Amino acid sequence: MDENRKSRLPIVAIIVVAACSLPALYVMAVGPINWLFYNGYLQEGQPVANLVMVFYRPLEWGMQNSDGFKHVMDWYVALWV
């Protein structure tokens, strides 16, 4: 029984790390995505670009509704473009 408990520990640790890091990676990917738009690799109207814009719509909503969040995101995106 104790051995079974030890074998589950790495799985639980992986799940916890993923649950904590995925939201941060989602937000941090905005910089490279904006770089792709800025440098012409993605353009509005392209199917992939439209999908990306829909995927990041929650962050756009957050920027429209929170001045502090908008300030931080503008600063971060400016590092990339």
BELDA-V207621 format. One record per helix or strand of 2 or more residues. SS is the DSSP state (H for helix, E for strand). FROM is the first residue (numbers start at 1). TO is the last residue. Records with the same first field share a line. If there is no record, write none. Layout:
SS: FROM-TO, FROM-TO
This chain:
H: 2-38, 47-55, 57-65, 67-80
